[in-house]
Amino acid sequence: MTSVFYVEPELVIALNRRAIFVNPNDLQIFKEILLPEDLTKCGLVAEANEDGEQDNEKSHKQNQTKEQPTIQHVKMSPNRQMVAITTSGQKAVLLYTLRPEHAKLVSVRNLARASSAVTFSPDSKRLLVCDKTGDCYEYSCEDFEAAPKILLGHLSIVYDVLWSRDEKYIVTCDRDDKIRVTNYPETAEIHTYCLGHKEFVAGVTLLNDDTLVSISGDKTLKIWNYKEGKEVKSLELPAPGIKLALKRKDSNKFELAVLLHQPNECVVLYQISIGDNGQWEVSSGDVLSFPDVICCNITYAEERLYVVGVVNDHLTIRLSPQSPEAPENWLSVMEEQFKDCTWTPEDISAWFKKKFDNVSEYLERKKRRIEEKQK
């Protein structure tokens, strides 16, 4: 999985075992993180043996042949003091302090399962990690010895998660078409649901304190008053939506980029604003084409929209046609940083619901029985 996001002044690109923090306006690399080959050597707790004791020697031998840890998700804290990395292979969540240290590893904690979505609390004191079974765990970013707490759970994989700005709600979306708004810290209480999508909900992002936008595999984009669970706007996408990125132009005007599950014409841009009547308005989509690239992620960095994808099993970085040009050689230099990384994008078709038709088979068997009796 590749991660790309921008937190001024750093654009972060991560793949395989490496994350780099770069200046999008010149060729400066601020810092980089390279995952250790064996996380048990830097603090990952070994699995318990049959007697319930930690068998570090056995664990070390197993990890010599075990798949190396690879980056699943990367997230920077709102105060820009910390970055969280979740890994697969050796499943863990790693916390690094960014200032004044040069990305210093301060915590390595076990994950029960691979992560599917990650976010920090607005005050940067807690980290929320959702996994592929639908469970969401809270990790302390102050007490590294504290055990994680399970806050809430879904019956299917959670694809995105966010905390409301006032920290009163946690919003999650899943493969079962749901957007769930959970009270915090009393997470046993569900505040409301935003229901209306017919396929997996791939991403959500806030427009303001009361409003969020969602994209789905059902080829729709919806705007919600999420505190009331009320849909206020819906429009058709050209194809299923799998990633989104938001750029704020002013308090009530936004540009939204949606990554689509289709080849070539795989990004669409929308202008979102509040009209004179106080209602949300969305422009007709401007479709962008990236031929021969399997596009996997998108992000805004200042006025540029970056698209990260795969060409011949290697990472490539492209800019949208409307974006200002990158500094000379910037794109090729960034791609060069990952030249040794080969990877295969996730098969998004597995996100869709499988349709089972057991009625036709039953009717065919019934027909054969009737024919046999008539003989």
N, C-alpha and C positions, 0 to 999 in steps of 0.2 A: 504494500500500500504506500502511496506517496502522499505527503502532506505539503501544503503550501499556504502561507498566510502572511499578512503584513501587520506589524505593530510598529508604528513610527519610532525610530527611523529604519527599522530592520525588516527585510523580507526574509522569511524563513522557508527553506526548501529541505525536505527530508525524504530519504529513500534508503531502504535496506538497513544499514547500520550507521548511517551518517546523516547529520543535520548541519546545515550551514546557515549562518546569519550574515546577510550581505546588504550592502547599500545599493538600492536600485538605481541610483543616480551616478555611480562610478563603479570601478572594479574592486573596491575595497571589500574584503571579507572581515567582518567584525570579530567573529568567533566561529568555532565549529565543535561539534560533539561527535565522537566516535564511540559507539557502544563497545564495552568489553566483550570478548569472545565467550567468557564464562561469568555470568552474573553472580554465581555463588562465591567467587573470589572477591567480590566487592560488596557483600552484604546480603545477598539473597539467601533466605533461610532454607536449609536443606529439608527435604521431605522427611517426615517421621518414619522410622522403621517399625517393625511389627510390635516392638515393645514400647512404642510411643516416644522413643528417643531420637534425637537428631543424629543421623549417620552421615557426617560430612565427607568421610573418606569414600564411602559408597556413592554418595551423590556426586563427588568430583569425578570418579571413574565413569559414571553414567553420562555426565556432561561432556566428557571427552568425545563421546560418540553422538551426543544429542545435537539436534539442529541448533545452530547459533541463534541468539536473540536477534530479531529484526524489528524495526520500528513499525508500530501500528498507527499510533496517533501522537501528535505533538501539539501542546497548547501552552501559551504564555499567560501568566497571571495578569490581571488588569493593572496591577501596580508596577508591572514590568520587572519585578525583582526575582521571578522564579519561572522555570519552564518545567512542564511535566511531559514525560515520554512513556507511553505504554508499549510493551513488546509482545511479540508472539515467539514461538519456539520455546524459550524460557520465559514463561509468562510473568511479567512484573510491571510495576509502575515505579518509575525513577523520577526523583525530583532534583533539579539542579538550581543553585542560586546563581544569578547572573551578574549581580553587582554587590560589592566591588570586585568579586572574584570573576575569573574568566570562565564561566560555566563550570562551577564546582559541584560534583555529585555529593549530595548530602543525605539521600535516603533511597533505599531499594527495598520495595515491599512486594510480597507475593500477590498475584492475581489468580483467582480460582479458574477463570476462563478468559479467553481472549477478549479484549475490549472492542466495543462497537461505537462508542461515543464518549467524549471527555469534555468537561468544562470546569472552570474555576468559579467559586462564588465571587460576587462583585467586590467583596472586601479582601479577596485573595487569601483568606485564611483556611479555606476548605477546597478540596478537589472532589468532583463527582465523576465516577467511572461507571459506565454502563457496559454490560457484557452481552454476549450473543444468546444468552438464555432469557434476557429481559430484566435481570437484576441490576439495581443501581446502588453502588456503594459510595460512602463518604469517607474520604481520607483527610486527616488533619495535616495542614501544612505548617503547623507550629510544633506539635508534639509528634515526632517521627516514630515514637515507640507505641503510640496509641493504636489499638486494633481498629480496622475499618468497621463502619457501621452500615448495615443494609438499610437503605432509606425507603425504597419502594421497588415494586416488581411488575413486569408485564408478562403476558403469556407468550410473547414472541420477541424477536430481536428488536432492540431500540436503535434507530438509525441516527437520531439527533437529540440533543438535550441542551437546554439553556435555563439560566436562572433569571428571574425578573430583577429589574434594577433595584427594587426595594427589598429584595431577598425574601419576599413573602410567598413566592410561588416557584415551583420547578416545572418546566414544560418539557415533555418528552413525546416523541412520535415513534411509531413502530410499524412492523410489517403487516399488522392486522388493521390497517386503515385509520388508526386512532391517533388523535392528539390529546394527551392527557395533561391536565393542569392540577398539580398536587400542592396542597398547602405545605408551607415550611415554617417552623421546624416540625410541626405536627403532621408528618408525612403519612400517617395512617388515614388521614382525611383527604379524600379527593375533592377538590374545589369544583371542577367541572370537566366536561369533555368537549372538544371541538370535533363534531362528527359530520361527515359528508363526503369524504374521499372514498373511492371504491377500490383502490389498490394501496400498496405500501406508501407511507408518507416518508419521503427521503430526507427532507430538510425543513427547518423552521428558523426564522430570524425576526427580531423585533423591529417594528417601525417606530413605535413610541411606547409609552408606559402601558397602554391599553390594547395595542394592536400588533398582531404578528402576521407574517405571510408564510405560506407553506407551499411546497411543490410535491407532486405525487406521481406514481407510476400510472395513474389513471388519465394522464395527459391534462391535468388541470393545475392551475395556480389559484390559490384562494387567500383572501384577506379576512382576518377574524378579529372580533372583539373577544380576546381569549378569556378575559375575566368573566364574561357572561356566556361563553361558549356559543357565540352567535357569529354566523357567517355573514359578512357584509359585502363581499365581492368575489366573483369567480369568473375565470376565463380559461379558454382552451389553449393548451400548449401544442406546438407542432408535433411533439413526441413525448414519451415519458420523461419526467424531470428527475435527475439523480443528484445534482449538486446546485447550490446557489451561492451567490456573493452579492453583497449590498454595498453601494456607495452613497453616502449621504451628501446631497448638494446643499440643502439648507434644512431648516427645522421641519418642513413639510414637503420636501421634494427629494426623491431618491432615484437612483438607477439600479436596476436589479438585473444581474446576469444569471441565466439558468443554463446549466449543462444538461444536454439532452441525450437520451439513450438511442442514438441513431448515428450512422456514419456521416462524415463530411460536414453537412450543415448541422453542427452539433452544439452551437451556442446561440441563445436568443437573448436580446436586450430589451428591457421594458423601462419606461419612464413612469414612475408612480408619484402621485401628488394628491393633495386635497383641493378639490374644486371650490368655486365660490359658494356652492350650495352646502359645503361642509362634508361632502361625500368623497370617498376615495375614487380616483380616476387612474386608469392604467392605459398607456398608449398601446397601439398595435405593435407587435414584436418585430424587432430588426434582427433577422437571422444572419449569423456569421458562419462562414465555411472554412474548415481546416482540412483540406483533402489529404488523404493518406496518413492521417494522425489518429491514433486511438486516444481520444481526449479523456483524461481521468480526474482532473481537478482544475479549479479556477479560483482566482482571487484578484481583488483590486489592491493596487499599491499606488497611492496618490491618484494621478489621472490615468494610469495605465491599467489595463485588464490583462492579466497573465493567464495563459492556458498551458497546463502541464499535461503531457501525454507520452505516448510510446511510438517510436518508429524503429522497426527492426530490433525489438526487444530492448531498446535503450531509451533513456529519458530524453525528451525534447521539450523546449520551452518556446512558446509562441506568444506574440502580442496580438490583440484584436486590431483590425484595420483602423479603427478610430483612435487608437492610443497614440500618444506622442512616441517618437522613436526612442529606443533604448540607446544608451551610450555605445559608441563604436566597440564592436566585439563583445559586448556584455553578454548577449545570449549564448554565444559559442563558448565563452569562458565558463559560464555557469554549467553548461552541458558537459564541459570537460571535467568538472569536479566529480561527475558521476559516471564517467566513461567505463569504469570497471564494474558497474552495477547492471546486471541484466535482470529483467523482471517481466512478469506476465500480469496484466491487469485482472482485477476481480471479475468473475463472470456475473454480470448484473442480471442476466436472465433468471438466475436462481432466486432473485428477490420477488419475482412475480408469483402469484398464487397458482398452484397447479390445479387444473380442472379435471376432475375425475368423472367419467361417464359410465356408471355401473348400471344404468337403466337399459341401455342398448343391449348390453351383454345378457341381462336378465330376460329381455323380450325375445332375443334370439334363442336362448335355451328353451323358453316356453313354447316358441313356435316349433322347435324340433320335437319336443315332447308331444305336442298335438298331432304333428304329422305322423309320428311313430304309432300313436294310438289309432289313427285313422287307417293305417295299413292293417 
